[in-house]
Amino acid sequence: MGVLGLVKTLALELAKHKINVNALNPGTFDTHLRDENYAQLAEAEGIPLNEFRERFDEQMIKRVPLGRMGIPEDIANLVLFLVSDQSSYITGQAVDICGGWGLVHG
């Protein structure tokens, strides 16, 4: 909530300068940021890392209405939209990019 408050405040303050401020709320994304954690959990369970990762990801995907994890390109495409003129009338917003996760788990 603090970040959203900051986004809204900045959006109000910077609107007079024609600067838009928005936030991205990412859901589950397929990146390597969790690899170290996955490795520790896989070791604790005594299974290979790739097996743990597949099992974990499979469980996460079942909970996402669009049926897949996000990929970095999904965020990049949203950012490209938000920095383009096509989004010139959007400010002070938090955009969920979560494959529908927030609809059922929010």
Secondary structure, DSSP 8 states (H G I E B T S, - for coil): -HHHHHHHHHHHHHGGGT----EEEE--B-SSTTHHHHHHHHHHHTS-HHHHHHHHHHHHHHTSTTSS-B-HHHHHHHHHHHTSGGGTT--S-EEEESTTHHHHH-
